[in-house]
Amino acid sequence: MTTISQTAGRSLRPSSSGFFSTLVNAAYGLFDRLERRSAVKTLNELDDRALRDIGINRSQIEDAVYGQFKAELTRYL
């Protein structure tokens, strides 16, 4: 079974300014986007029963990965 990264919710971006930090921020943004796409793909590969076990259904996968699902998830915690 494939695992989803534990760093999806954490920001690793540096706080300094300038060209180099802009370049680094762009790289982190790209890495974050690729990681979230991988999480969506992994969740789409699960069956409906496994998704129910973690508290979402198939139509809520992208909202859950991109953080737009928090109000619904906190209801079950």
N, CA and C atoms as an extended XYZ file, in Angstrom:
231
Properties=species:S:1:pos:R:3:atomname:S:1:resname:S:1:resid:I:1 pbc="F F F"
N         0.842       -1.179        0.000 N   MET     1
C         0.000        0.000        0.000 CA  MET     1
C         0.884        1.237        0.000 C   MET     1
N         0.493        2.216       -0.719 N   THR     2
C         1.238        3.462       -0.822 CA  THR     2
C         0.898        4.363        0.356 C   THR     2
N         1.890        5.073        0.880 N   THR     3
C         1.640        5.985        2.001 CA  THR     3
C         1.636        7.422        1.507 C   THR     3
N         0.924        8.256        2.201 N   ILE     4
C         0.856        9.683        1.883 CA  ILE     4
C         1.852       10.402        2.784 C   ILE     4
N         2.560       11.358        2.221 N   SER     5
C         3.588       12.071        2.956 CA  SER     5
C         3.038       12.778        4.186 C   SER     5
N         3.811       12.809        5.245 N   GLN     6
C         3.416       13.465        6.485 CA  GLN     6
C         3.691       14.963        6.457 C   GLN     6
N         4.383       15.448        5.426 N   THR     7
C         4.757       16.864        5.389 CA  THR     7
C         3.800       17.708        4.573 C   THR     7
N         2.684       17.151        4.134 N   ALA     8
C         1.773       17.884        3.249 CA  ALA     8
C         1.235       19.160        3.891 C   ALA     8
N         1.026       19.173        5.190 N   GLY     9
C         0.455       20.340        5.843 CA  GLY     9
C         1.461       21.340        6.358 C   GLY     9
N         2.745       21.021        6.303 N   ARG    10
C         3.775       21.901        6.849 CA  ARG    10
C         4.434       22.728        5.763 C   ARG    10
N         4.727       23.976        6.082 N   SER    11
C         5.432       24.843        5.145 CA  SER    11
C         6.923       24.800        5.449 C   SER    11
N         7.734       24.554        4.430 N   LEU    12
C         9.182       24.482        4.605 CA  LEU    12
C         9.878       25.672        3.964 C   LEU    12
N         9.116       26.679        3.565 N   ARG    13
C         9.658       27.809        2.831 CA  ARG    13
C        10.471       28.740        3.732 C   ARG    13
N        11.617       29.228        3.226 N   PRO    14
C        12.403       30.197        4.008 CA  PRO    14
C        11.706       31.555        4.040 C   PRO    14
N        12.070       32.388        5.015 N   SER    15
C        11.377       33.667        5.192 CA  SER    15
C        12.175       34.874        4.688 C   SER    15
N        13.330       34.686        4.074 N   SER    16
C        14.117       35.824        3.608 CA  SER    16
C        13.586       36.328        2.268 C   SER    16
N        14.095       37.498        1.816 N   SER    17
C        13.617       38.087        0.559 CA  SER    17
C        14.736       38.101       -0.467 C   SER    17
N        14.379       38.414       -1.694 N   GLY    18
C        15.363       38.497       -2.757 CA  GLY    18
C        15.126       37.470       -3.839 C   GLY    18
N        15.977       37.534       -4.865 N   PHE    19
C        15.833       36.648       -6.010 CA  PHE    19
C        15.980       35.186       -5.621 C   PHE    19
N        17.007       34.883       -4.817 N   PHE    20
C        17.239       33.495       -4.433 CA  PHE    20
C        16.059       32.933       -3.652 C   PHE    20
N        15.521       33.696       -2.726 N   SER    21
C        14.393       33.194       -1.939 CA  SER    21
C        13.145       33.029       -2.815 C   SER    21
N        12.978       33.909       -3.813 N   THR    22
C        11.862       33.758       -4.753 CA  THR    22
C        12.012       32.460       -5.532 C   THR    22
N        13.216       32.178       -5.958 N   LEU    23
C        13.494       30.937       -6.673 CA  LEU    23
C        13.254       29.719       -5.777 C   LEU    23
N        13.705       29.790       -4.550 N   VAL    24
C        13.495       28.696       -3.600 CA  VAL    24
C        12.008       28.520       -3.310 C   VAL    24
N        11.285       29.624       -3.122 N   ASN    25
C         9.840       29.542       -2.880 CA  ASN    25
C         9.114       28.907       -4.057 C   ASN    25
N         9.535       29.215       -5.264 N   ALA    26
C         8.933       28.603       -6.446 CA  ALA    26
C         9.199       27.104       -6.468 C   ALA    26
N        10.407       26.710       -6.104 N   ALA    27
C        10.739       25.284       -6.057 CA  ALA    27
C         9.901       24.571       -4.997 C   ALA    27
N         9.753       25.186       -3.816 N   TYR    28
C         8.915       24.586       -2.777 CA  TYR    28
C         7.456       24.516       -3.216 C   TYR    28
N         6.987       25.542       -3.912 N   GLY    29
C         5.617       25.527       -4.425 CA  GLY    29
C         5.403       24.401       -5.414 C   GLY    29
N         6.374       24.198       -6.295 N   LEU    30
C         6.293       23.097       -7.255 CA  LEU    30
C         6.302       21.751       -6.537 C   LEU    30
N         7.201       21.604       -5.563 N   PHE    31
C         7.268       20.363       -4.792 CA  PHE    31
C         5.943       20.103       -4.075 C   PHE    31
N         5.364       21.143       -3.485 N   ASP    32
C         4.089       21.014       -2.781 CA  ASP    32
C         2.983       20.577       -3.742 C   ASP    32
N         2.946       21.184       -4.916 N   ARG    33
C         1.933       20.831       -5.925 CA  ARG    33
C         2.074       19.376       -6.363 C   ARG    33
N         3.303       18.939       -6.623 N   LEU    34
C         3.530       17.552       -7.031 CA  LEU    34
C         3.151       16.575       -5.922 C   LEU    34
N         3.453       16.936       -4.683 N   GLU    35
C         3.125       16.079       -3.548 CA  GLU    35
C         1.608       15.943       -3.379 C   GLU    35
N         0.892       17.043       -3.539 N   ARG    36
C        -0.568       16.991       -3.423 CA  ARG    36
C        -1.189       16.200       -4.565 C   ARG    36
N        -0.661       16.358       -5.785 N   ARG    37
C        -1.154       15.562       -6.907 CA  ARG    37
C        -0.947       14.078       -6.656 C   ARG    37
N         0.189       13.733       -6.061 N   SER    38
C         0.465       12.339       -5.729 CA  SER    38
C        -0.518       11.826       -4.676 C   SER    38
N        -0.852       12.670       -3.701 N   ALA    39
C        -1.819       12.275       -2.669 CA  ALA    39
C        -3.194       12.042       -3.270 C   ALA    39
N        -3.611       12.901       -4.207 N   VAL    40
C        -4.908       12.726       -4.873 CA  VAL    40
C        -4.913       11.411       -5.648 C   VAL    40
N        -3.826       11.138       -6.352 N   LYS    41
C        -3.726        9.894       -7.114 CA  LYS    41
C        -3.802        8.681       -6.193 C   LYS    41
N        -3.095        8.731       -5.072 N   THR    42
C        -3.096        7.620       -4.126 CA  THR    42
C        -4.486        7.397       -3.550 C   THR    42
N        -5.165        8.467       -3.172 N   LEU    43
C        -6.512        8.331       -2.620 CA  LEU    43
C        -7.502        7.832       -3.672 C   LEU    43
N        -7.334        8.236       -4.910 N   ASN    44
C        -8.212        7.749       -5.972 CA  ASN    44
C        -8.042        6.257       -6.225 C   ASN    44
N        -6.882        5.719       -5.885 N   GLU    45
C        -6.633        4.295       -6.064 CA  GLU    45
C        -7.279        3.440       -4.969 C   GLU    45
N        -7.683        4.069       -3.854 N   LEU    46
C        -8.330        3.322       -2.773 CA  LEU    46
C        -9.762        2.962       -3.156 C   LEU    46
N       -10.263        1.878       -2.577 N   ASP    47
C       -11.663        1.532       -2.821 CA  ASP    47
C       -12.566        2.361       -1.909 C   ASP    47
N       -13.869        2.321       -2.176 N   ASP    48
C       -14.819        3.151       -1.435 CA  ASP    48
C       -14.849        2.827        0.055 C   ASP    48
N       -14.645        1.576        0.402 N   ARG    49
C       -14.642        1.187        1.815 CA  ARG    49
C       -13.459        1.810        2.564 C   ARG    49
N       -12.289        1.788        1.947 N   ALA    50
C       -11.109        2.386        2.574 CA  ALA    50
C       -11.294        3.899        2.729 C   ALA    50
N       -11.892        4.540        1.737 N   LEU    51
C       -12.153        5.977        1.848 CA  LEU    51
C       -13.135        6.271        2.974 C   LEU    51
N       -14.168        5.446        3.116 N   ARG    52
C       -15.115        5.627        4.227 CA  ARG    52
C       -14.416        5.472        5.574 C   ARG    52
N       -13.445        4.560        5.641 N   ASP    53
C       -12.701        4.358        6.887 CA  ASP    53
C       -11.946        5.612        7.318 C   ASP    53
N       -11.473        6.406        6.363 N   ILE    54
C       -10.766        7.634        6.733 CA  ILE    54
C       -11.693        8.839        6.757 C   ILE    54
N       -12.974        8.633        6.468 N   GLY    55
C       -13.963        9.688        6.664 CA  GLY    55
C       -14.290       10.551        5.472 C   GLY    55
N       -13.945       10.100        4.273 N   ILE    56
C       -14.293       10.871        3.076 CA  ILE    56
C       -14.907        9.947        2.036 C   ILE    56
N       -15.583       10.544        1.069 N   ASN    57
C       -16.032        9.754       -0.072 CA  ASN    57
C       -15.280       10.239       -1.301 C   ASN    57
N       -15.466        9.553       -2.413 N   ARG    58
C       -14.673        9.814       -3.616 CA  ARG    58
C       -14.796       11.258       -4.109 C   ARG    58
N       -15.943       11.854       -3.980 N   SER    59
C       -16.130       13.221       -4.464 CA  SER    59
C       -15.453       14.273       -3.571 C   SER    59
N       -14.972       13.885       -2.408 N   GLN    60
C       -14.346       14.825       -1.474 CA  GLN    60
C       -12.826       14.722       -1.444 C   GLN    60
N       -12.246       13.898       -2.290 N   ILE    61
C       -10.798       13.662       -2.253 CA  ILE    61
C       -10.000       14.944       -2.477 C   ILE    61
N       -10.270       15.654       -3.549 N   GLU    62
C        -9.483       16.859       -3.838 CA  GLU    62
C        -9.677       17.932       -2.780 C   GLU    62
N       -10.892       18.084       -2.279 N   ASP    63
C       -11.123       19.062       -1.214 CA  ASP    63
C       -10.334       18.695        0.040 C   ASP    63
N       -10.277       17.419        0.361 N   ALA    64
C        -9.534       16.983        1.543 CA  ALA    64
C        -8.040       17.221        1.377 C   ALA    64
N        -7.495       16.930        0.218 N   VAL    65
C        -6.057       17.093       -0.018 CA  VAL    65
C        -5.660       18.560       -0.053 C   VAL    65
N        -6.493       19.404       -0.666 N   TYR    66
C        -6.150       20.815       -0.803 CA  TYR    66
C        -6.624       21.674        0.367 C   TYR    66
N        -7.141       21.058        1.428 N   GLY    67
C        -7.456       21.777        2.653 CA  GLY    67
C        -8.769       22.505        2.681 C   GLY    67
N        -9.679       22.192        1.802 N   GLN    68
C       -10.969       22.866        1.763 CA  GLN    68
C       -12.043       22.038        2.455 C   GLN    68
N       -11.649       21.047        3.201 N   PHE    69
C       -12.569       20.066        3.760 CA  PHE    69
C       -12.510       20.045        5.280 C   PHE    69
N       -11.795       20.972        5.885 N   LYS    70
C       -11.505       20.942        7.313 CA  LYS    70
C       -12.753       20.935        8.184 C   LYS    70
N       -13.746       21.705        7.864 N   ALA    71
C       -14.955       21.778        8.694 CA  ALA    71
C       -15.654       20.428        8.780 C   ALA    71
N       -15.695       19.714        7.684 N   GLU    72
C       -16.322       18.392        7.681 CA  GLU    72
C       -15.497       17.375        8.460 C   GLU    72
N       -14.177       17.421        8.316 N   LEU    73
C       -13.317       16.442        8.981 CA  LEU    73
C       -13.302       16.629       10.492 C   LEU    73
N       -13.343       17.874       10.970 N   THR    74
C       -13.264       18.106       12.406 CA  THR    74
C       -14.517       17.602       13.135 C   THR    74
N       -15.569       17.414       12.417 N   ARG    75
C       -16.776       16.884       13.029 CA  ARG    75
C       -16.565       15.469       13.578 C   ARG    75
N       -15.651       14.709       12.974 N   TYR    76
C       -15.439       13.325       13.363 CA  TYR    76
C       -14.283       13.149       14.342 C   TYR    76
N       -13.565       14.207       14.667 N   LEU    77
C       -12.414       14.087       15.561 CA  LEU    77
C       -12.781       14.217       17.006 C   LEU    77
